[in-house]
Amino acid sequence: MKSFESRRAVLPLRKDRGSYRPVAVAPSPRVAALQRRAARLNPSPRVVAQAKLSASLSGRDAPAPVQVLASILLERVTRPVEMLLDGLCLMSPFIALTLLVARARGAAVGWILCVIDGGMGLLQLFGGGSAIAGAAILFAGVLTGFQPFKPRSLPPLISSPRLRHLRARHRKARCALASLVVARTPHPTKQEHHGSMTTQTTVTQWGKQTSAKEVWSRVEAVATPAWRERLSAYWKDLTEDTVLFHEGDLVADALDVGPRPLVVSGDVRLAGLLTDGHQADHTLLVVLGSLDVENVATVSAMFVAGDARIRGLLFGDSLGDDVFCVGGGLKARALVEQHHHLRAEGALDVEVLVGSKLTGKGEPRKRLEPHEALLPGAWTGEDEDDDGNVTDSTLDTRGLRAMLRAGKPVLADTKLGPVEKALAAAREKVARGEKAPRLSLAQKKLKVIPDEVFSLATLEGLTLDFNPIEAVPPRIGELKALRSLSLEDLPVTSLPEELGQLSALKKLSLRYCKNLTRLPESFAGLESLEELYLDAKGLETFPEVLTRLPKLKKLWWWRFFNTPPEKLRALVEGMGRMPKLTHAGFLQGELSQLPEDLSPLARLKQFKLGMDKAPESEVRRLEAALPPGRLHVGY
């Protein structure tokens, strides 16, 4: 920077009390305009530093306004690009790891991602970015390329003879390097006795490679023609391949079937888990004798010519193109299938079935939902009732498979069914003297209400939604303490007169009762009822008995599909004759036109219009008919 003396030589001087000082020269109008524009843009310290650097390189004392403006424009152009690159770099590890877990074929995708991640990681490390992000990206690239983890491939989306042929050729190529069949525990024929304990030596391979055509001659001598015909659909892809053939019985603690198909001429007896598919895209197990195991987890095809006895659980998971087929009878404590066919030519002796794809002579004793048959960790809750009890669930296939491989218990206590468990829990609450016991029997496949329900005299809440109950018995009037009753989606055509004896009832739901056309006159006896849900499509017209309910404040009408104009007019006029009504609404469905006269709704504190489709003009007309702020559009 120039000294004060050097600046005196170029700036005008003014004498002030015996001393001289430089006088600033007024900038030209163009320069002043640029300075004002730069000030309005509020340059950041980074921009000012860039402008000063540019000025020093050009030999100026201070940055010119043009340089400041240029630096600002440069920053505003480059900053979004930098942010975009940073965002892509930060997202890249998550994308790479996700694709690593979900990949379905080969290692080419992994190496491509490795190269991309490596380049982006080096750019982040040495291009002025975040060192942590760069290191994370490089690490993700290494994981993606070298693949230290071997996740099971995704099952095929479709099945066809051509695809099965391609899978067979793929297996043949992989078998040259893959381990054949690994058993985690030893062969039983080599045992050493030490007192009362028996130890077994370890055998790491079962069977020997044999031509598939040669083994098929052994297969044709066993089982039923129907069983062989189903097996042949899988076997024909192996005509140019070899299989592992094990002569005699196969006994171990656990067995993992590898990529090469395994055929056992005798029985298979396992103390633990039988599983497949984690080492191959598709594999095959054929047992020409009987099967006796603790648990089975299969994602491929398994054929058993004799009987199958599963002391615990059989879990089949595929996309509908694989099968667990038994030529004899099938006995199991629980069968759990996720789009996996389960078939037995003989008799079924099955305690619990979760799923539907079971074919055999007989029926399982119980059909349960995942949360009713399995322990937490093997299912995901999808819906709950007001008390927080799970009413609907789906299988967590990954969690269930992990629990089986870890040897953890997976089956819940199924000696009592879901209804018996719910009743037992309610009785325990009554025995403990709890103030407000509630009972939820929603989605329990009930055809009648169990008599045990009516013995709970202090019951205050009862939910029976989504059951095929065709009639509500008169004994419902015995539950004098009921304050909440839900009968949604029951195929009832009428309600008993005894329902009017529930004088303490405050909330009643009859949504989706599409066969219910009228309400009984005894409804007027619900003197404490404050909130009511009705099915507008099922009821013929407005029930006049509602005008005699002294405390009814909230009335919600559901399901408006092809509703006649005269019914809509009757509903609106009827609500105008209910003096205590403060909240009401039309919910779910479509409305093309509201009644001409909407004045009966004007005294409501709130009216909800939750239609899937309604003309905007009708919504505005309804809003104009109500006081400001009284209309709520939506559920």
Buried (B, 14 or more C-beta within 10 A) or exposed (E): EEEEEEEEEEEEEEEEEEEEEBEEEEEEEEEEEBBEEBEEBEBEEEBBEBBBEBBEEEEEEEBBBBBBBBBBEEBEEEEEEEEEBBEEBBEBBEBBBEBBEEBEEEEEBBBEBBEBBBEBBBBBBEEEBBEEBBEBBBBBBBBBBEBEEEEBBBBBEEBEEEBBBBBBEBBBEBBEEEEBBBBBBBBBEEEEEEEEEEEBEEBEEBBEEBBBBEBBEBBEEBBEEEBBEBBEEBBBBBEEBBBBBBEEBBBBBBBBBBBBBBBBBBBBBBBBBBBBBBBBBBBBBBBBBBBBBBBBBBBBBBBBBBBBBBEBBBBBBBBEBBBBBBBBBBBBBBBBBBBBBBBBBBBBBBBBBBBEBBEBEBEBEBBBBBBBBBBEEBBBBEEBBEEEBBBBBEBBBEBBBBBBBEEEEBBBEBEEBBBEBBBEBBBEBBEEEEEEBBBBBBBBBBEEBBEBBBBBEBBBBBBBBBBEBEBBBEBBBBBEBBBBBBBBBBEBEEBBBBBBBBEBBBBBBBBBBBEBEBBBEBBBBBBBBBBBBBBBBBBEBBBEBBBBBEEBBBBBBBBBEEBEEEBBBBBBBBBBEBEEBEBBBBBBBEBEEBBEEBEBBEBBEBBBBBBEEBBEEBBEBBBEBBEEEBBEEEE
